[in-house]
């Protein structure tokens, strides 16, 4: 199983949001790390075909995703950054609605909704209205809808944005447990989320892939004389060095 991007470029007017981006994703969790405007959400929206790329190719198991069409969408789960929920709906009714939009066979909808409710620990509140949920619970509902249909590719755009540390840790643990046998792309600017669960990390800056590797490899890539703090270097230091405004390319 692989998801491959080759020389993918997207412009908005004169602004290059993603510039000749190439990478191949295999099974595992990939942390996409970058400041706001680095190109993380653009890349996600190009993969899901919510945006049209200007050039380059995106393939899944060697086949162009545009030609796969609905067959690719069936193996794709997408959790957007915004909490775009119908707050008057219950968690169950929202997921039933999303299952129908995803064209899951009607006879399978009930069982599928129950499956994702249990996976995200929402079964006990499935008849409660989403409008009364905490931020973390709303994010779990969005994660549940992304898991409908048991997707092979799971794309999570800032899944923990706006959550307090406890809810962020809980949602992060959910993502880690659900990531088996999938390609998981997790875009964020929260370094601790990436360091805790990602197998590999991509550093994006101004629409370009600056560097990639495991957390340990990226930490080891820091120059030995770069010691802004007294503690041992961490991924936070990697972020500051490579993605900070004072980085010299």
Secondary structure, DSSP 8 states (H G I E B T S, - for coil): --EEEEEEEEEETTEEEEEEEEEEE-SEEEEEE--TTSSHHHHHHHHTTSS--SEEEEEETTEEHHHHTHHHHTTEEEE-SS----TTSBHHHHHHHHHHHTT--HHHHHHHHHHHHHHTT-GGGTTSBGGGS-HHHHHHHHHHHHHTT--SEEEEESTTTT--HHHHHHHHHHHHHHTTTSEEEEEES-HHHHHHH-SEEEEEETTEEEEEE-HHHHHHTS-TT--SSSS---HHHHHHHHHSTT---
